[in-house]
Amino acid sequence: TGLIWVSQGEYVANCTTEKHKGYYFGYFWCWYMFAQVIGNFIGAMIVTKQSGVNLFLIMGSLGLGASMLFCCLKKPTPFPNERKKFEQES
C-alpha cells in the first residue's frame, strides 16, 4: 500500500489545480478506506467458509487485477499557469 499512497499523491498533484486538490485527495481517501472495509469483509467470509489457501489466492488475484488497472491511467497534463503561480508564492 505504500507504493499506492505515494503514487496517488504525485498523480493527484499533477492532475488538478491547487483549488481542487483537497477534494481529490479526500475522494481517494474515501475509496481507500472503503476498500479496506470491503477487503476485510470478503476475507472474513472466505475464512469462515473456506481454507486459508483460497483466501490467499482470491485476495492475491484481486490485488494483481487492481495493480494491472494502473496501466489504464492516462499520463496527467500539468497545469502550467497553476504551477508558476504556486512556485512564485513559495
C-alpha positions as CSV (number, residue, x, y, z in Angstrom):
1,T,0.0,0.0,0.0
2,G,3.0,2.3,0.4
3,L,3.6,2.4,-3.3
4,I,-0.1,3.3,-4.0
5,W,0.0,6.0,-1.4
6,V,3.0,7.8,-2.9
7,S,1.8,7.3,-6.4
8,Q,-1.7,8.8,-5.8
9,G,-0.1,11.8,-4.2
10,E,2.0,12.5,-7.2
11,Y,-0.8,11.7,-9.7
12,V,-3.4,13.9,-8.0
13,A,-0.9,16.7,-7.6
14,N,-0.2,16.6,-11.4
15,C,-3.9,16.2,-12.4
16,T,-5.6,19.1,-10.5
17,T,-5.3,22.7,-9.5
18,E,-4.4,24.0,-6.1
19,K,-8.0,24.9,-5.6
20,H,-9.4,21.4,-6.1
21,K,-6.6,19.2,-4.6
22,G,-8.3,18.8,-1.3
23,Y,-11.4,17.4,-2.9
24,Y,-9.5,14.8,-4.9
25,F,-7.3,13.8,-2.0
26,G,-10.5,13.3,0.0
27,Y,-12.1,11.3,-2.8
28,F,-9.1,9.0,-2.9
29,W,-9.1,8.6,0.9
30,C,-12.8,7.6,0.9
31,W,-12.2,4.9,-1.7
32,Y,-9.1,3.7,0.0
33,M,-10.8,3.3,3.3
34,F,-13.9,1.7,1.7
35,A,-11.6,-0.9,0.1
36,Q,-10.2,-1.7,3.5
37,V,-13.6,-2.4,4.9
38,I,-14.7,-4.5,1.9
39,G,-11.5,-6.4,1.7
40,N,-11.7,-7.4,5.4
41,F,-15.4,-8.4,4.9
42,I,-14.5,-10.6,1.9
43,G,-11.6,-12.1,3.9
44,A,-13.8,-12.9,6.8
45,M,-16.4,-14.5,4.6
46,I,-13.8,-16.7,2.9
47,V,-12.0,-17.7,6.0
48,T,-15.2,-18.8,7.8
49,K,-16.3,-20.9,4.8
50,Q,-13.1,-22.0,3.1
51,S,-9.4,-22.7,3.9
52,G,-6.7,-20.1,4.2
53,V,-5.1,-21.1,0.9
54,N,-8.2,-20.0,-1.0
55,L,-8.1,-16.6,0.8
56,F,-4.6,-16.1,-0.4
57,L,-5.4,-17.0,-4.0
58,I,-8.6,-14.8,-4.1
59,M,-7.0,-11.8,-2.4
60,G,-3.8,-12.2,-4.5
61,S,-5.9,-12.3,-7.7
62,L,-7.8,-9.2,-6.7
63,G,-4.6,-7.3,-5.8
64,L,-3.0,-8.3,-9.1
65,G,-6.0,-7.2,-11.0
66,A,-6.1,-3.9,-9.3
67,S,-2.4,-3.4,-9.9
68,M,-3.0,-4.0,-13.6
69,L,-5.6,-1.2,-13.7
70,F,-2.7,1.2,-13.1
71,C,-1.7,0.6,-16.7
72,C,-5.0,2.2,-17.8
73,L,-4.2,5.6,-16.1
74,K,-3.5,8.4,-18.5
75,K,-0.4,10.5,-18.1
76,P,-1.6,13.7,-16.3
77,T,-1.2,17.0,-18.1
78,P,0.2,19.5,-15.6
79,F,-1.4,22.9,-15.3
80,P,1.4,25.3,-16.3
81,N,-0.3,28.5,-15.0
82,E,-1.1,27.0,-11.7
83,R,2.5,25.6,-11.2
84,K,4.0,29.0,-12.0
85,K,1.6,30.7,-9.6
86,F,2.4,28.2,-6.8
87,E,6.2,28.5,-7.4
88,Q,6.0,32.3,-7.3
89,E,4.1,32.3,-3.9
90,S,6.7,30.0,-2.3
